[in-house]
Amino acid sequence: MLSQIPADARLYLRPTWFVPSPVGLPDGSAARMANGLLWFQGYELTALKGRERVARVTLPVAGFDDAVAALPDALAERALRLAVNISAPRQPLALGERTIRFDAPQVMAILNITPDSFSDGGRHMDDPQAAADAGFAMAAAGAALIDVGGESTRPRAPRLWEGDEIARVVPVIERLAAAAIPLSIDTRKAAVMEAALGAGAHVVNDVSALLHDPRAMEVVVAAGCPVILMHAPSAGDDPHDLSALGQGGYGDVVADVFDMLEARVEACLAAGIPRGKIMVDPGLGFGKSLADNLALVNGLAVFQGLGVPLLFAGSRKRLIGALSNEAPAAERLGGSVGLVFRAAELGAQMVRVHDVRESVQALHLWRGLADAGLSVA
């Protein structure tokens, strides 16, 4: 079958056949995902040509190199490169006085200073100290990184002038940075990035993957800071706008999102941003249907093929309500924690959440189970 795949097909690998430990298995029969606690024995190889799936086959880790040699040369090279990326260690992030390691999943806490975000808009408006106090509490609860945002990115949210966005986030960032708390700035605007980084933020988290503002890439390169590249169907004012995809919309949503993020990672590398300072986020809920979102969750391990840490952001999102009798955002804690646990099972190196204490507890449980599995002889 592999020899029949056309040379111009697009190829993807998804780790599968997870095992709790490589102990007792034949040498070379299991591979490790990055430098984490997950081991697997197979790769699901998918090949697409246009919108048509031309192959999907699961190959054992043992003998994988020999099996993909049957592919056309360029595809064989790509398959091997994806496998290397899946197992390559994810470098720690050095953020001021703190370092974030990715040998176990980490928590990013959401701190919105907005009047209209879908989940917690308005809670910390007009009171920078109250917002900072909320950030201090998140850090105390176990968050490794606080993500500060001043503009709502819900569907059809009004565009915010960059000066107003700066006025919202900078006083909060300054207070948190004074306590050496690792911070990211959730923004699409270069001027906001500059102001936030100057105030003490360490990471840029851009829902447009540095495409919305023509100066964004320049700012990140000049700052030498880590960047999180998120997938959205549009880099325009409304990141949920599906018209940017054309009339056909998504084909295979996992592959389409992978392709966009792969292109943005390559653009960052070409601009001089080291791979060790790049993270990706598949953009759950941004211009995606329920079916799209579920496919992205189930296909999450595919994104390990990009060779950079994976951020998963499913907290309180619409798919939870859609599967829970339309529960409103404030009543989606159980689903949010469930998604955190599932993301950890599939290799996410970081999860972005509203409910920090509960999410940290869920990851402690996951870590305990994973450690126990690895220790079985």
Protein Blocks (a to p, Z undefined) as FASTA:
>chain_A
ZZmpcfkbccddddehiafbfghpaehiaccehjbfbdcfbdcddddehjbcfbdcdddf
ehplmmmmmpcfklmmmmmmmmmmmmpccddddehjbccdfkbccddddddddfkbfklg
oklgoilklmmmmmmmmmmnopabdcddfbdcbehiacddfklmmmmmmmmmmmmmmnop
acddddfbfklmmmmmmnopabdcdfklopmpmklmmmmmmnopacdddddfbfcfblml
mklnojnlpabfklmmmmmmmmmmmmmmmnopafklcccdehgoiapafklmmmmmmmmm
mmmmnopacdddfehiaklmmmngopafklmmmmmmmmmmmmmmnopabdcdfblmlmmm
mmmmmmmmmmmmmmpZZ
